[in-house]
Amino acid sequence: MAPPIMLLLLLTSFLIPTQTQFQVEAKDEAFTSIVISQKGLDFLKELLVTEAVSSIIPLQIPRIEKSVRFPFLGSVEMVVSNITIYGIDVGSSYVMLGDDGIAIIASKTTCNLSMNWYYSYTTWVGPVEVEDEGSASVQVEGVEVGLTLGLEIQEGTLKLSLKDCGCYVQEISIKLDGGASWFYQGMINAFEEQIGSAVENAITKKLKDGIVKLDTLLQALPKEIPLDDDTYLNATFVNDPVLSNSSVGFEINGLFTARRKPSVSEYLNKDTKALVACSDPSKMLGIALDEAVFNSVAATYFDAEFMQWIVDKIPDQSFLNTAGYRFIIPQLYKKYPNHDMNLNISLSSPPIIKISEHDIGAIIYADLIIDVLDEDGVIPVACISLVIRGSSSVKISGNNLAGNMKVDDFSMSLKWSNIGNLRMYLIQPVVWTGIQTVFVPYVNKHLVGRAIEDDEYRAARNQVLRKGVDLEGYSIEGVSVGGHETCIIIPEFKCAFDIGRCASRAIHQNFVFITHAHLDHIGGLPMYVASRGLYNLKPPTVFVPPCIKEDVEKLMDIHRSMGHVELDLELVALDVDETYELRNNLVVRPFRTHHAIPSQGYVIYSVRKKLKKQYMHLKGKQIEKLKKSGTEITDTILSPEVAFTGDTTSEYMLDPRNADALRAKILITEATFLDEGFTIEDARQHGHTHINEIIENAQWIRNKAILLTHFSSRYHLEDIRQAVSRLQSKVSAKVVPLTEGFKSMHT
């Protein structure tokens, strides 16, 4: 029925309280408004404070030198160096709103530092030079940090500016490791003020740099967000944000558009009342959508020809056979006795949606074509025009989704007929029955009040949070954690590289390419084959290195014997440099890799035909004549699209025979080790790759994008992102990590 996005928008509109405490006035170009409440601001503040602390530490402070005079000793040269802030504990923080902007204050903050100290002086006896050195720990207490941020809209994007920033140190305590008592007091007297000032300056500078980076991120936010191949959400900001004493309001265009970008005037006039109302302090975010947003969705999906449905199954299947109409439409039964039927329903224009205080109304204009199924094909016999007026109420309460849809009125007329005139007064009750028994129950099935099951919620949440990536026109998803599981899925090819533990998404892929026989790459194979059989999917084609084919066959036989099940598959032993046709425009070819056990990678090629050079001067009829004579007039061009290495050392990058892997649009390669805790030699001994090796061999990489996989489970997201940034600076290809299964060090 209706696309899921329409239902989502329908539900979202009922999240907004009806009473008004904060309002953003609507402008001509704003159709969606958002208000962030005090609770939402506090949540964002906590995120910013946490991110700021993680970005500041560890922080190096410049060395400090000073000459101090001591009684009896004279002038003492004192130096503190390697001053590092290694810990920051924010006691409390709060956010305040005002006319000047948003102020964030952090108080009762403690900074922990480490440093090295050194002093030297020359005695008056001798003279003899005396020197000493050691380390010290410093605790800076009572630090107050504050910054004021300005928000404005520039050319449709959100602009963040730093209006004021400051840091104040209240107290410093220094604990020396070694040194004489006189030196301790001298150290405090000499450096207390300078260390405090250095901490203030360093933190202030870091915060300023952080705000610049955050502003750059906001400026880079897209003004058009693609929802699918045909539809975009216009996310252009309109008008400057409005700040009250407890909330911030924004307005965006919010309309949905197709590639042809219909103008606002194509939709109903915008409501003039205020868009946002948010008075419930328990909510972090309020969203209000003008009815023009709903109408833009309807128009966009109508233009994309999404609003067409074939009804071939209904509760009473007799209504889809001409015998059920022998008294209502006798000429239909006479011409096509006992023939099955389909009802082809398509909207003749976009639905018109009207939102009132109490419900959401819709007027739907549709054409109902009666199709008879004959052995020669589908035969359209008549078309009836429908006008349906309906209304619905939808709400979300806790973890429950509730609502009800009803048809208020409908009318119909005959548009055309190939079987003569129809008695519409007889047909109308049948159509009404169909609307009430098929259409209304379908909608209410999705709106009826019920608790959303936990497993459904988790499945939906996992889909939203999936860490897949879109690269060079391909959607790539899956999981790859070193030693745990690897399964990389490319739906466009209907394939998975390795099968890991058999991710549910992999079950619907027709091809699986196994790189080697370690369990974290092949362990889920029996489950994959069995699951496809359970879902009545055609037997899959599984490619393996020839040296393990016999063992894989034994493995499947063992599971057939233990489970008394049929495990149907086509097992293909595909050797290096052999080619297999997946479909008429797609082939696969393995290449040699180097792991602890026999292994191989795979390159998938697109196939196209190109006219041979010697025939390019010929005209169409001459070429057609050659073709009919049996002459081969085209060359076959293979273009490497995606290469997958599986587990391997970096040695594959130096093999000239693997050039296609390094010039494919996308290279999916492992990078098990990322830091100096594991050396390159260690990686090679275990048959894996260190990211430093990829950096060293960057000159050979000609790919447009690199997807890094198989990170060791010892790493956090922060480690992975830092390593990726190092590689990105060395290659022109876009470098992206597959981070499904990895967590932040802060969680």
C-alpha positions in Angstrom: 0.0 0.0 0.0 1.4 3.4 1.0 5.2 3.7 1.1 6.6 3.4 4.7 7.9 7.0 4.7 4.3 8.2 4.5 3.3 6.2 7.6 6.3 7.5 9.4 5.5 11.1 8.7 1.9 10.4 9.7 3.0 9.1 13.1 5.5 11.8 13.6 3.0 14.6 13.4 1.2 13.2 16.5 4.3 13.4 18.7 3.8 17.2 19.1 1.9 18.5 22.1 -1.1 20.7 21.2 -0.5 23.4 23.8 1.9 26.3 23.0 4.6 27.6 25.2 7.3 28.1 22.6 6.6 28.9 19.0 8.5 29.5 15.8 6.6 31.7 13.3 6.2 30.0 9.9 7.7 31.7 6.9 6.9 31.0 3.2 9.7 28.5 2.6 9.5 26.7 6.0 7.3 23.6 6.1 8.9 21.7 9.0 10.0 23.2 12.3 12.0 21.6 15.1 12.3 22.7 18.7 15.0 21.4 21.1 13.7 21.6 24.7 15.8 22.2 27.8 16.1 18.5 28.3 17.3 18.1 24.7 19.8 20.8 25.2 21.1 19.2 28.4 21.5 15.9 26.5 23.4 17.7 23.6 25.5 19.5 26.2 26.6 16.2 27.8 27.6 14.9 24.4 29.6 18.0 23.7 31.4 18.0 27.1 32.2 14.3 26.7 33.6 14.8 23.2 35.5 17.9 24.2 37.2 16.1 27.1 38.1 13.2 24.8 39.5 15.5 22.2 41.6 17.5 24.7 43.4 14.7 26.4 46.2 14.0 26.2 47.3 17.6 25.8 50.9 18.8 25.7 51.8 22.1 27.2 55.0 24.0 26.2 58.0 23.7 28.6 58.5 26.5 31.1 61.9 27.9 32.1 62.6 30.3 34.9 65.5 31.6 37.0 64.7 32.0 40.7 67.0 33.4 43.4 67.2 31.5 46.7 68.9 32.6 49.9 72.4 31.2 50.3 72.1 29.5 46.9 71.8 32.4 44.6 70.2 32.0 41.1 68.7 28.6 40.4 67.7 27.7 36.8 64.5 25.7 36.9 62.7 23.9 34.0 59.5 22.0 33.8 59.0 20.0 30.6 56.8 17.2 29.1 53.8 18.8 30.8 50.8 16.7 29.8 47.2 16.9 30.8 46.2 13.3 30.9 42.9 13.5 32.8 39.9 15.9 33.1 37.0 15.4 35.5 34.1 17.8 35.0 32.3 18.3 38.3 29.1 20.0 36.9 28.0 21.7 33.7 24.9 23.5 32.5 23.6 25.3 29.4 22.0 28.7 29.3 20.2 30.5 26.5 20.1 34.2 25.9 19.8 36.8 23.2 23.5 36.6 22.5 23.6 32.9 22.0 24.0 29.6 23.8 26.3 29.6 26.9 27.9 26.3 28.1 29.5 26.4 31.6 31.6 23.7 33.2 32.6 24.2 36.8 34.3 22.4 39.6 36.5 20.8 37.0 39.8 19.0 37.9 42.7 18.6 35.6 45.5 16.0 36.3 48.9 16.7 34.8 52.3 15.0 34.7 55.6 16.7 34.1 59.4 16.4 34.4 61.4 19.0 36.5 65.0 20.0 36.5 67.1 22.5 38.3 70.7 23.5 38.4 72.8 26.1 40.3 76.5 26.8 41.0 77.7 26.9 44.6 79.9 29.7 45.9 82.2 27.0 47.2 84.3 25.4 44.6 82.6 26.6 42.5 80.5 23.4 42.0 77.5 23.0 39.8 74.6 21.2 41.5 71.7 19.8 39.5 68.8 17.4 40.1 65.8 16.2 38.1 62.7 14.1 38.6 59.0 14.0 37.8 55.9 15.5 39.4 52.2 15.1 39.4 50.0 18.2 39.3 46.4 18.6 40.2 44.6 21.7 38.9 41.4 22.2 40.8 38.4 24.5 40.6 38.7 25.1 36.9 35.9 27.1 35.4 35.4 26.9 31.6 32.8 28.8 29.7 32.0 29.5 26.1 29.2 31.3 24.3 28.1 30.1 20.9 26.2 32.0 18.2 23.8 30.3 15.8 22.7 31.7 12.4 21.6 30.6 9.0 24.0 31.2 6.1 22.9 30.1 2.6 20.6 27.4 3.9 23.1 25.9 6.4 23.5 26.2 10.1 26.5 28.5 11.0 28.1 28.1 14.4 30.3 30.9 15.7 32.3 31.3 18.9 31.4 34.6 20.6 33.3 34.1 23.8 35.5 31.5 25.4 37.5 31.5 28.7 39.1 29.2 31.2 40.0 30.1 34.8 42.2 28.1 37.2 41.5 28.5 40.9 44.1 26.3 42.7 47.1 24.1 41.9 48.7 21.4 43.9 52.1 19.9 43.0 53.5 16.6 44.2 57.2 16.1 43.5 58.9 12.7 43.1 62.3 13.5 44.7 63.9 16.9 45.2 64.7 18.9 48.4 62.1 20.5 50.6 63.3 24.0 49.7 62.9 23.1 46.0 59.3 22.1 46.6 58.3 25.5 47.8 60.4 27.2 45.2 58.7 25.1 42.5 55.3 26.2 43.7 56.3 29.9 44.0 58.1 29.8 40.6 55.6 27.9 38.4 52.2 27.9 40.0 51.0 30.9 38.1 52.6 29.9 34.8 51.3 26.4 34.9 47.8 27.7 35.6 48.1 30.2 32.8 49.4 27.5 30.4 46.5 25.2 31.3 44.0 28.0 30.7 45.6 28.9 27.4 45.9 25.3 26.2 42.3 24.4 27.0 40.9 27.6 25.5 42.8 27.0 22.3 41.6 23.4 22.1 38.0 24.5 22.6 38.3 27.2 19.9 39.7 24.6 17.5 36.9 22.2 18.4 34.2 24.8 17.6 35.8 25.5 14.2 35.7 21.8 13.4 32.1 21.5 14.7 31.1 24.5 12.5 32.8 22.8 9.5 30.8 19.7 10.2 27.6 21.7 10.3 28.4 23.5 7.1 29.0 20.2 5.4 25.5 18.9 6.2 23.7 18.2 3.0 20.8 20.4 2.0 19.2 17.5 0.2 19.0 14.1 1.9 18.4 11.2 -0.5 15.8 8.7 0.8 15.9 6.4 -2.2 16.8 6.5 -5.9 14.0 9.0 -6.7 13.3 11.0 -3.6 15.0 13.7 -1.6 14.2 15.5 1.6 14.9 19.3 1.3 16.8 20.0 4.5 17.6 23.6 3.7 17.5 25.8 6.9 15.1 28.8 6.6 15.3 31.8 8.9 17.6 32.2 11.9 17.2 30.0 14.9 14.9 31.4 17.6 16.2 31.2 21.2 14.0 31.4 24.3 14.9 30.9 27.9 14.5 27.1 27.7 14.6 26.0 24.0 16.0 26.5 20.6 13.8 26.5 17.5 14.8 25.8 13.8 12.9 25.8 10.6 13.7 23.8 7.5 12.0 23.6 4.1 11.1 20.0 4.9 9.4 19.1 1.6 10.0 15.9 -0.3 11.1 16.2 -3.9 11.8 14.0 -6.9 14.8 14.6 -9.2 12.7 17.0 -11.2 12.3 19.1 -8.0 8.7 20.2 -8.1 8.1 23.6 -6.7 6.2 24.4 -3.5 3.3 25.8 -5.5 2.5 22.3 -6.7 1.2 21.5 -3.2 -1.6 22.9 -1.1 -1.0 26.3 0.4 1.0 26.3 3.6 -0.9 26.7 6.9 -0.3 30.1 8.4 -0.4 29.0 12.0 2.8 28.4 14.0 4.6 25.2 13.2 6.2 24.2 16.5 4.6 23.7 19.9 6.5 22.1 22.7 5.4 22.4 26.3 6.1 19.0 27.7 9.4 19.3 29.7 9.9 15.5 29.6 10.4 15.6 25.8 13.8 16.4 24.3 12.6 17.2 20.8 9.4 18.5 19.2 8.7 18.3 15.5 5.8 19.8 13.6 5.1 19.2 9.9 2.9 21.3 7.7 0.4 19.4 5.6 2.4 20.5 2.6 5.1 18.1 3.7 2.6 15.2 3.5 1.4 16.4 0.1 4.9 16.7 -1.1 5.5 13.0 -0.1 2.3 12.0 -1.9 3.2 13.9 -5.1 6.8 12.7 -5.1 5.9 9.0 -4.8 3.1 9.4 -7.3 5.5 10.8 -9.8 7.8 7.9 -9.1 5.0 5.6 -10.0 5.0 3.9 -6.6 1.2 4.2 -6.1 0.3 1.2 -8.2 -0.9 -2.2 -6.8 -2.0 -5.5 -8.2 -4.6 -7.3 -5.9 -4.5 -11.0 -6.5 -5.3 -12.3 -3.0 -8.3 -11.3 -0.9 -10.1 -12.9 2.0 -12.9 -14.2 -0.3 -10.9 -15.4 -3.3 -14.2 -16.1 -5.3 -14.3 -12.3 -5.9 -11.3 -12.8 -8.1 -13.0 -15.2 -10.5 -15.4 -14.2 -13.3 -17.9 -16.8 -11.9 -18.4 -14.5 -8.9 -19.7 -11.8 -11.3 -22.0 -13.9 -13.5 -25.1 -12.0 -12.2 -23.4 -8.6 -11.7 -21.5 -8.4 -14.9 -23.0 -11.2 -17.0 -21.2 -10.2 -20.2 -17.9 -10.6 -18.4 -18.7 -14.2 -17.4 -20.1 -15.0 -20.8 -16.9 -13.9 -22.6 -14.5 -15.3 -20.0 -16.2 -18.1 -18.1 -14.5 -19.2 -14.8 -11.4 -17.1 -15.5 -9.2 -15.8 -12.7 -8.9 -12.1 -12.3 -6.6 -9.4 -10.9 -7.6 -5.9 -9.7 -5.0 -3.4 -11.0 -5.3 -0.3 -8.8 -3.4 2.9 -9.6 -3.8 6.4 -8.4 -4.7 8.9 -11.2 -3.4 11.9 -9.2 -1.5 12.5 -6.0 -3.7 12.0 -2.8 -4.8 15.3 -1.2 -4.0 15.3 2.5 -5.7 17.7 4.9 -4.7 17.9 8.6 -7.2 19.2 11.2 -7.1 19.5 14.9 -8.7 16.1 15.4 -7.7 13.9 12.5 -5.9 13.5 9.2 -8.1 13.4 6.1 -7.2 12.2 2.6 -8.9 12.3 -0.8 -7.7 9.6 -3.1 -8.4 9.5 -6.8 -7.8 6.0 -8.2 -8.4 3.9 -11.3 -9.5 0.3 -10.8 -8.8 -1.9 -13.9 -10.4 -5.3 -14.0 -7.9 -7.8 -15.6 -8.8 -11.2 -16.7 -6.1 -13.9 -16.6 -6.0 -15.9 -19.9 -3.6 -18.4 -21.1 -2.4 -15.8 -23.6 -1.7 -13.3 -20.8 -3.4 -10.5 -18.9 -6.5 -8.9 -20.6 -7.8 -5.5 -19.3 -11.5 -5.5 -19.7 -12.8 -2.4 -17.9 -11.7 0.6 -15.9 -13.6 2.2 -13.0 -12.7 5.6 -11.6 -12.9 5.9 -7.8 -12.9 8.9 -5.4 -12.3 7.8 -1.8 -12.6 10.2 1.1 -11.1 8.9 4.4 -9.9 10.0 7.8 -7.6 8.6 10.4 -6.3 9.3 13.9 -2.8 8.1 14.9 -0.9 8.4 18.1 2.1 7.0 20.0 1.7 6.3 23.7 4.7 4.9 25.4 5.7 1.7 23.6 2.3 1.4 21.9 1.3 2.3 18.4 -2.4 3.1 18.1 -4.8 4.5 15.6 -7.8 3.9 13.4 -8.7 4.6 9.8 -12.2 4.8 8.3 -13.7 5.5 4.9 -16.1 8.5 5.1 -17.4 8.4 1.6 -16.7 7.1 -1.9 -18.0 7.5 -5.4 -17.3 5.7 -8.7 -17.9 6.0 -12.4 -17.1 3.9 -15.5 -14.1 5.2 -17.4 -13.9 2.7 -20.2 -15.0 -0.9 -21.0 -14.2 -3.5 -23.6 -17.3 -5.6 -22.6 -20.0 -3.1 -23.0 -21.8 -0.9 -20.5 -21.7 -1.9 -16.8 -24.5 -1.6 -14.3 -22.6 0.5 -11.8 -25.4 0.4 -9.2 -24.7 -3.4 -9.0 -21.0 -3.1 -8.9 -20.8 -0.3 -6.3 -21.7 -2.6 -3.3 -19.0 -5.1 -4.4 -16.4 -2.3 -4.6 -17.5 -1.0 -1.2 -17.1 -4.5 0.3 -13.6 -4.7 -1.2 -12.6 -1.4 0.3 -14.0 -2.4 3.7 -12.6 -5.9 3.7 -9.2 -5.4 2.0 -8.1 -1.7 2.1 -9.3 -0.6 5.5 -8.1 -3.8 7.4 -4.7 -3.5 5.7 -4.3 0.1 7.0 -5.7 -0.6 10.4 -3.5 -3.6 10.8 -0.6 -1.1 10.9 -2.4 1.4 13.1 -4.4 -0.7 15.6 -3.3 -0.2 19.2 -0.8 -2.9 20.2 2.5 -3.1 22.0 5.4 -3.1 19.7 7.2 -6.5 20.2 10.7 -6.2 21.5 12.1 -8.3 18.7 10.3 -6.1 16.1 11.7 -3.0 17.8 15.2 -4.4 17.9 15.0 -5.5 14.2 13.8 -2.0 13.2 16.4 -0.3 15.4 19.2 -2.5 14.0 18.1 -1.6 10.4 18.3 2.1 11.3 21.6 1.7 13.0 23.2 -0.6 10.5 26.8 0.4 9.8 26.7 -0.4 6.1 28.2 2.0 3.6 27.4 3.2 0.1 30.4 3.3 -2.1 30.6 4.0 -5.8 27.0 3.1 -6.4 27.1 -0.1 -4.3 25.5 -0.7 -0.9 27.9 -2.7 1.2 27.0 -4.1 4.6 27.9 -6.9 7.0 30.3 -7.5 9.8 34.0 -8.3 10.0 35.8 -8.6 13.4 39.1 -10.4 13.4 38.9 -13.9 14.8 35.1 -13.6 15.4 33.3 -13.4 12.1 33.4 -12.0 8.6 30.5 -11.7 6.1 30.4 -8.9 3.6 27.2 -8.5 1.6 26.7 -6.6 -1.7 22.9 -6.8 -2.5 23.5 -5.4 -6.1 25.4 -8.6 -6.9 23.2 -10.8 -4.7 26.4 -12.1 -3.1 28.2 -12.4 0.2 32.0 -12.6 0.6 32.6 -15.3 3.3 29.7 -16.3 5.5 30.9 -15.9 9.0 28.1 -16.9 11.4 25.5 -16.6 8.7 24.0 -13.1 9.2 20.3 -13.0 8.5 20.8 -10.6 5.6 23.1 -13.0 3.9 20.5 -15.7 3.6 18.8 -13.8 0.7 22.1 -13.6 -1.4 22.3 -16.2 -4.2 26.1 -16.4 -4.3 28.7 -16.9 -1.5 32.5 -16.6 -2.2 34.6 -18.4 0.5 38.2 -17.1 0.8 39.5 -19.8 3.2 38.5 -22.4 5.7 38.9 -20.6 9.1 35.7 -20.9 11.1 35.2 -17.2 11.4 34.8 -17.1 7.6 33.1 -20.4 6.8 31.4 -21.5 10.0 27.9 -20.4 9.0 27.8 -22.2 5.7 25.6 -25.1 6.7 23.2 -22.7 8.4 23.1 -20.5 5.3 22.2 -23.4 3.0 19.7 -24.8 5.4 18.0 -21.4 5.9 17.6 -20.9 2.2 15.9 -24.3 2.0 13.6 -23.3 4.9 12.5 -20.1 3.1 12.0 -22.0 -0.2 14.7 -20.0 -1.9 16.6 -21.6 -4.8 19.8 -23.5 -3.9 22.7 -21.1 -3.6 26.0 -21.2 -5.6 29.0 -21.4 -3.2 32.5 -20.8 -4.5 35.5 -22.3 -2.7 39.2 -22.7 -3.3 39.7 -26.1 -5.1 41.9 -27.4 -2.3 39.0 -27.4 0.3 36.1 -28.5 -2.0 36.2 -32.1 -0.9 36.3 -31.2 2.8 33.3 -28.8 2.4 31.4 -31.6 0.7 32.1 -33.9 3.7 31.0 -31.1 6.0 27.7 -30.7 4.3 27.2 -34.5 4.2 27.8 -34.7 8.0 25.1 -32.1 8.6 22.7 -33.9 6.2 23.3 -37.1 8.2 23.0 -35.5 11.6 20.0 -33.3 10.8 18.2 -35.6 8.4 17.8 -32.6 6.1 18.4 -31.8 2.4 21.1 -29.2 2.0 20.9 -28.3 -1.7 23.7 -26.1 -3.1 25.9 -25.9 -6.1 29.5 -26.1 -4.9 32.0 -24.6 -7.3 35.7 -25.1 -7.0 37.0 -21.9 -8.7 40.8 -21.6 -9.0 42.9 -18.5 -9.3 42.6 -16.8 -12.7 39.5 -19.0 -13.7 36.4 -17.1 -14.7 32.8 -17.8 -13.8 29.8 -16.1 -15.3 27.3 -15.0 -12.6 25.0 -13.4 -15.1 25.3 -12.1 -18.7 26.9 -8.9 -17.6 28.8 -10.0 -14.5 31.7 -12.5 -14.0 34.0 -13.4 -11.0 37.6 -14.3 -11.0 39.8 -15.4 -8.0 43.2 -13.9 -7.3 46.1 -15.2 -5.1 46.3 -14.1 -1.4 48.7 -15.1 1.4 47.3 -16.3 4.7 48.3 -18.9 7.3 46.3 -21.5 5.3 45.4 -21.7 1.6 43.3 -18.7 0.6 42.2 -16.6 -2.3 40.5 -13.3 -3.0 37.8 -12.5 -5.6 37.3 -9.8 -8.2 33.8 -9.2 -9.6 33.8 -7.7 -13.1 31.1 -6.0 -15.1 31.0 -7.2 -18.8 30.2 -5.0 -21.8 30.5 -5.4 -25.5 32.4 -2.8 -27.6 32.5 -2.7 -31.4 35.9 -3.8 -32.8 38.0 -0.9 -34.0 38.2 -2.3 -37.6 34.4 -2.0 -37.9 33.9 1.4 -36.4 33.8 3.1 -39.8 31.0 0.9 -41.1 27.4 1.9 -41.3 24.5 0.2 -39.5 23.4 -2.1 -42.4 27.0 -3.2 -43.0 27.5 -4.1 -39.3 24.2 -5.9 -39.3 25.3 -7.9 -42.4 28.5 -8.9 -40.7 26.7 -10.0 -37.6 24.3 -12.2 -39.5 27.2 -13.8 -41.3 28.5 -15.0 -38.0 31.5 -12.6 -37.8 32.4 -11.6 -34.2 32.1 -7.8 -34.4 32.6 -6.9 -30.8 35.3 -7.1 -28.1 34.4 -8.2 -24.6 35.5 -5.6 -22.0 35.9 -6.6 -18.4 35.9 -3.8 -15.8 36.8 -4.7 -12.2 34.1 -3.4 -9.9 34.7 -4.9 -6.5 37.7 -6.8 -5.1 37.7 -8.7 -1.8 40.9 -10.0 -0.2 39.7 -11.9 2.8 42.5 -12.6 5.3 46.0 -12.0 3.8 49.3 -10.4 4.3 50.1 -7.3 2.3 52.2 -9.4 -0.1 49.2 -9.6 -2.5 49.6 -5.9 -3.3 53.1 -6.6 -4.8 52.0 -9.3 -7.2 51.6 -7.9 -10.7 49.0 -10.6 -11.4 46.7 -9.0 -8.8 46.6 -5.6 -10.6 42.9 -5.8 -11.2 42.3 -6.0 -7.4 44.1 -2.7 -7.0 42.3 -0.9 -9.8 38.7 -2.1 -9.1 36.3 0.6 -8.1 36.2 -0.7 -4.6 38.9 -2.7 -2.7 37.6 -4.5 0.4 40.8 -5.5 2.3 41.7 -6.5 5.8 43.6 -4.3 8.2 43.8 -6.5 11.3 46.4 -4.4 13.2 46.4 -0.6 13.5 48.9 0.5 16.1 52.5 -0.1 17.3 51.3 -2.6 19.9 51.6 -5.2 17.1 54.5 -4.9 14.7 54.4 -5.5 10.9 56.4 -8.7 11.4 53.9 -10.0 13.9 51.1 -9.3 11.4 53.0 -11.2 8.7 53.6 -14.2 11.0 49.9 -14.5 11.6 49.0 -14.1 7.9 47.5 -10.7 8.3 48.0 -7.0 7.3 49.1 -4.1 9.4 47.7 -0.7 8.2 51.2 0.7 8.0 51.8 -1.8 5.2 48.9 -0.4 3.2 50.3 3.0 3.8 53.8 1.9 2.6 52.2 0.4 -0.6 49.8 3.3 -1.2 51.6 4.0 -4.5 50.1 0.9 -6.1 46.5 1.6 -5.1 44.3 2.8 -8.0 40.9 2.1 -6.5 38.3 4.8 -6.1 37.3 3.6 -2.6 38.8 1.3 0.0 36.7 -0.5 2.6 38.8 -1.6 5.6 37.7 -4.7 7.4 38.8 -7.4 9.9 40.1 -5.1 12.6 41.2 -6.9 15.8 38.6 -6.9 18.5 41.2 -5.1 20.8 40.4 -1.8 19.0 37.7 0.8 19.7 36.0 3.0 17.2 38.3 5.9 18.1 41.4 3.7 17.3 39.9 2.7 14.0 39.0 6.3 12.9 42.4 7.5 13.9 44.1 4.8 11.8 41.8 5.5 8.8 42.7 9.2 8.9 46.4 8.2 8.6 45.7 6.1 5.5 43.4 8.7 4.0 46.2 11.2 3.9 48.3 8.9 1.7 45.8 7.8 -0.9 43.4 9.5 -3.3 40.8 6.8 -2.8 38.0 7.3 -0.3 38.9 5.2 2.8 36.0 3.9 4.9 36.0 1.4 7.8 33.4 -1.3 8.4 32.7 -0.7 12.1 29.8 -3.0 12.8 30.5 -4.9 16.0 32.9 -2.3 17.4 32.2 0.1 20.3 33.5 3.4 21.5 35.9 3.5 24.4 33.4 5.8 26.1 30.6 3.1 26.2 
